[in-house]
C-alpha cells in the first residue's frame, strides 16, 4: 500500500473512533447493572466455544 493510503486509513479510523466515543459513553451510562447470575450467563457461551475449539484440535 502506498504511503498516502496508509495515512488516509489512519485518519479515517481516528475519526470513526472520535465519532463513536460519545455513543459508547451514553451506552455505558444507561446500561443496567450486573446481577448475581449474569456472570454465569456470560461464561457459559465462552466455555462452550473453548470446549468446541479443544474438541476440534483433538480431532485433527
Secondary structure, 3 states (H helix, E strand, C coil): CCHHHHHHHHHHHHHHHHHHHHHHHHHHHHCCCCCCCHHHHHHHHHHHHHHHHHHHHHHC
